[in-house]
Amino acid sequence: MSQTAPHTRRTIWVDLLLYPTHSLPTAAAPVLVGVGLALSHHVFALLPALVGFLSSWLIHIAGLFLDNYQLLTKHPEVREHPELNEAMESGSLTRAALIAAVLGSLLLSLLPAPYLYPIGGWPVVVLGVVGILSSVTYAAGPVPMTRYGIADPVFVIMYGVVAEWGTYYIQAAAHGAGGAWISAMASIPWTVYVLGLPVGAMVTAVMVIDDIRDREFDRIKGWRTTAVCLGVRWSRIEFVGFYVFAYSAPLFFWSALGLGASVLLPLLTLPLGYKLARAVATIERREELVPMTPKAAMLALFYGLLSGIGLAFA
C-alpha cells in the first residue's frame, strides 16, 4: 500500500499546508490587543476589526502556501515535510494547485477592500501592501527575509506594532474620529505603537521554535536563521529572551506608564510560558519539538487575549 494513503486531501491542505493551529492563533493574538486598545479609548468597532483580521489572515496563509511551494519546487531534495513530498510524488498535490492557492488567498484578501477603503482611506491600501510584501517575501522574491537573516525583527514589528496599529486604526476610522482618515490617524495614541510589542515577541518566539527544529533543513536551503548562523544555543537564548521580555513588559506598563493593574493579566500565563521555555531549551529531538509550535502559538493567543482584556480596563 502506498505510504501516501493515510494522507487525505483534507490532511494535506488543512493540517499540513493551512496549519490552522499555528496560523490562526498567531494572526489573532495582535488583533485582540488592538481591539482591547480600541475598547479602552471608546472606539471599538467589531465589524471593521473582524473584516480586517480575516483579510490579514488570508494574506498570512498565502505566505504559508508560497513557502511550501518554494520548498517543494526549489528544494525537492529537502524532505522537511515528507508527507508533502509524498503527496507531490503521488500527484495528490501539484505545483499548479499550490500557486492557485497562493493567488486565491491573495484575491480573497482583497475582497474586503470595497468595505474597508471607504472607512480607512489610503492607509488601508498601505497596510495591505505591507502585509502582502512581508508575507510573500519571507522565503521568496529577490530579497527573501530568511536568506538575509531579518525575519525575526520583521516579525516583531509586524506582529507587535503594525497589526495592532492597523486594528486600532480601522476601528477609530469607523467611529469617524473627526470625519476623515487623517483625523483617525492623528487620534491614535503613542501607546498603540508600544503595548503590542510583548505579543510580537510571543509570536516571533513561535517561529524560533521552527528555526531550532528545522535548522538542518534551513542550512541546506541557504536560510540565515539564528539557529543556522549562531547555533542552537543562541537560538534558545533568543527564545527565552522573547519570553523574558514578554513577561517583564506588563510590569513596566503598570509601574512606569501608570496603566491599571489589569495590564498584569497576561502574567497568568507565566506558568505555561515557563514550562514551554524549559522544554524548548532542553529538548533535542526534532520529533519532540514538533508539538511545541502549536503550543507556543496557543500560548501567544491566550497572552494576546489577556493583554486585550487588561488594556480594555486599564
C-alpha positions in Angstrom: 0.0 0.0 0.0 1.3 3.5 -0.8 2.7 5.5 2.0 0.5 8.4 0.9 -2.8 6.5 1.5 -3.3 7.8 5.1 -2.9 11.4 3.9 -6.2 12.6 2.6 -6.6 15.9 0.7 -8.1 17.4 3.8 -5.0 16.4 5.8 -2.7 17.8 3.2 -4.4 21.1 2.7 -5.7 21.8 6.1 -3.4 20.1 8.6 -0.1 20.4 6.7 -0.5 23.5 4.5 -3.1 25.8 6.1 -1.8 24.7 9.5 -4.7 26.4 11.5 -3.3 25.5 14.9 -0.4 27.8 14.0 -1.7 30.4 11.6 -4.9 31.3 13.3 -3.6 31.9 16.8 -0.6 33.9 15.7 -2.7 36.1 13.4 -5.4 36.7 16.0 -3.2 37.5 19.0 -2.1 41.0 18.0 -5.7 41.8 16.8 -7.0 41.1 20.2 -4.6 43.7 21.6 -5.8 46.2 19.0 -9.4 45.5 20.0 -8.5 46.0 23.7 -6.8 49.3 23.0 -9.9 50.4 21.0 -12.2 49.5 23.8 -10.0 51.5 26.3 -10.3 54.6 24.0 -14.0 54.1 23.3 -13.5 53.5 19.5 -14.4 49.8 19.4 -16.0 48.7 16.1 -16.4 44.9 15.8 -17.2 44.5 12.1 -14.2 46.5 10.7 -11.9 44.8 13.2 -13.2 41.4 12.2 -13.1 42.0 8.4 -9.6 43.4 8.7 -8.5 40.3 10.7 -9.9 37.9 8.1 -8.1 39.9 5.3 -4.8 39.8 7.1 -5.1 36.1 7.9 -5.7 35.3 4.2 -2.5 37.2 3.4 -0.7 35.2 6.1 -1.9 31.8 4.7 -0.9 32.9 1.2 2.6 33.2 2.5 2.4 29.7 4.0 1.3 28.2 0.7 4.1 30.1 -1.1 6.7 28.9 1.4 5.7 25.3 0.8 5.7 25.9 -3.0 9.3 27.2 -2.7 10.3 24.2 -0.6 8.8 21.6 -2.8 9.8 23.0 -6.1 13.2 24.6 -5.5 14.4 22.2 -2.8 12.7 18.8 -3.5 15.7 17.0 -2.0 14.9 18.6 1.3 12.3 16.3 2.9 11.4 18.8 5.6 7.8 17.7 5.3 7.9 14.2 3.9 4.1 13.9 3.7 4.1 16.8 1.3 6.9 15.3 -0.8 4.9 12.1 -1.0 1.8 14.0 -2.0 3.7 15.7 -4.8 5.1 12.4 -6.0 1.7 10.7 -6.0 0.1 13.6 -7.8 -2.4 14.4 -5.0 -0.6 17.7 -4.6 0.7 19.7 -7.6 2.7 22.9 -8.2 -0.3 24.4 -10.1 -2.6 23.7 -7.1 -0.2 25.5 -4.7 0.1 28.5 -7.0 -3.6 28.6 -7.3 -3.9 28.5 -3.5 -1.5 31.4 -3.2 -3.3 33.6 -5.8 -6.7 32.6 -4.5 -5.8 33.5 -0.9 -4.5 36.9 -2.1 -7.5 37.6 -4.2 -9.8 36.7 -1.3 -7.9 39.0 1.0 -8.7 41.8 -1.4 -12.5 41.2 -1.4 -13.0 43.3 1.8 -11.3 46.3 0.1 -14.5 47.9 -1.1 -15.8 47.8 2.5 -12.6 48.9 4.3 -11.3 51.6 1.9 -14.2 54.0 2.4 -13.7 53.7 6.1 -9.9 54.0 6.3 -8.8 55.5 3.0 -5.3 55.1 1.7 -3.7 53.8 5.0 -5.8 50.6 4.3 -4.1 50.2 1.0 -0.7 50.8 2.6 -1.4 48.2 5.3 -2.5 45.7 2.7 0.7 46.2 0.5 2.9 46.0 3.6 1.2 42.8 4.7 1.4 41.2 1.3 5.1 42.1 0.9 6.0 40.8 4.3 4.1 37.6 3.7 5.4 36.7 0.2 9.0 37.8 0.8 9.5 35.6 3.9 11.2 32.9 1.7 10.5 34.1 -1.8 11.3 37.1 -4.1 14.6 38.9 -4.8 15.1 39.8 -1.1 13.8 36.9 1.0 13.9 37.6 4.7 15.2 34.1 5.5 18.3 34.5 3.3 19.2 37.8 4.8 18.5 36.9 8.4 16.0 39.7 9.0 12.9 37.6 9.6 12.9 37.8 13.4 12.9 41.7 13.7 10.4 42.0 10.8 8.1 39.6 12.6 8.4 41.5 15.9 7.4 44.8 14.1 4.6 43.2 12.0 3.0 41.3 14.9 4.0 43.8 17.7 3.3 47.2 16.0 1.7 47.0 12.6 -1.1 44.6 13.3 -2.1 46.4 16.5 -1.9 49.8 14.8 -4.0 48.6 11.8 -6.6 47.0 14.1 -6.9 50.2 16.2 -6.9 52.5 13.2 -9.7 50.9 11.2 -11.9 51.0 14.3 -11.0 54.6 15.1 -11.7 55.5 11.4 -15.1 53.7 11.6 -16.1 55.9 14.5 -15.4 59.0 12.4 -12.6 60.4 14.6 -13.2 63.8 13.1 -14.8 62.6 9.9 -11.7 61.7 7.9 -8.8 59.2 7.9 -6.3 62.0 8.7 -8.2 62.7 11.9 -8.3 59.0 12.6 -4.6 58.7 12.3 -4.0 61.8 14.4 -6.1 60.3 17.1 -4.0 57.2 17.6 -2.2 57.4 21.0 1.5 56.6 21.1 0.9 53.7 23.3 -0.6 51.8 20.4 2.9 51.6 19.0 4.3 50.1 22.2 1.8 48.0 24.0 1.7 45.2 21.4 5.4 44.5 21.4 5.1 41.7 24.0 2.7 39.9 21.7 5.0 40.5 18.8 7.7 38.8 20.9 5.5 35.8 21.7 4.5 35.3 18.1 8.1 35.6 16.9 9.1 33.0 19.5 6.8 30.6 17.7 9.0 31.0 14.6 12.1 30.5 16.6 10.9 27.0 17.6 10.6 26.2 14.0 14.1 27.5 13.3 15.5 25.3 16.0 13.6 22.3 14.8 14.4 22.7 11.1 17.9 24.1 11.3 19.5 21.3 9.3 16.9 21.7 6.5 17.3 25.5 6.7 21.1 25.3 6.3 20.6 23.3 3.0 18.1 25.9 1.8 20.5 28.7 2.5 18.4 30.3 5.2 20.3 32.5 7.7 18.3 31.9 10.9 19.8 32.3 14.3 20.0 28.6 14.7 21.9 28.2 11.4 24.2 31.1 11.8 25.0 31.1 15.5 23.8 27.6 16.6 21.0 26.1 18.7 22.3 27.6 22.0 21.9 31.1 20.8 18.5 30.4 19.2 17.4 29.0 22.5 18.7 32.1 24.3 16.7 34.2 21.7 13.6 32.2 22.5 13.9 32.6 26.3 14.8 36.3 25.8 11.5 36.9 23.9 9.6 35.3 26.8 11.5 37.2 29.4 10.7 40.5 27.6 7.0 39.5 27.2 6.5 38.7 30.8 8.5 41.7 32.1 6.7 44.2 29.9 3.4 44.2 31.7 5.2 45.1 34.9 6.8 48.0 33.1 3.5 49.1 31.6 1.9 49.1 35.1 4.7 50.7 37.1 6.3 53.1 34.6 3.4 54.0 32.3 0.9 54.3 35.0 -1.6 51.9 33.5 -4.1 50.0 35.7 -3.2 46.7 37.3 -5.4 44.9 34.8 -2.4 45.0 32.3 -0.8 42.4 34.5 -3.4 39.8 33.4 -1.0 38.2 30.8 1.1 37.1 33.7 -1.5 34.5 34.4 0.1 32.5 31.5 3.5 32.6 33.1 3.5 29.0 34.4 2.7 27.8 30.9 5.4 30.1 29.4 8.0 28.8 31.9 7.1 25.2 31.1 7.3 25.8 27.4 10.5 27.8 27.6 12.1 25.0 29.7 11.0 22.4 27.1 12.4 24.3 24.1 15.6 25.0 26.0 16.2 21.3 26.7 14.6 19.2 24.0 17.0 17.8 21.4 14.9 15.5 19.2 13.1 17.2 16.3 10.1 14.9 16.7 9.6 16.2 20.3 9.9 19.9 19.1 7.1 19.5 16.5 4.2 19.8 19.0 5.9 22.8 20.7 5.0 25.1 17.8 1.2 24.8 18.1 1.5 25.0 21.9 3.5 28.2 21.6 1.0 29.6 19.1 -1.9 28.9 21.5 0.1 30.5 24.4 0.6 33.6 22.2 -3.2 33.7 21.6 -4.0 33.4 25.3 -1.4 36.0 26.1 -2.9 38.3 23.5 -6.4 37.7 24.7 -5.5 38.6 28.3 -3.5 41.6 27.1 -6.5 42.8 25.2 -8.8 42.4 28.2 -6.3 44.0 30.5 -5.8 47.0 28.2 -9.5 47.4 27.8 -9.9 48.0 31.5 -6.6 49.8 32.1 
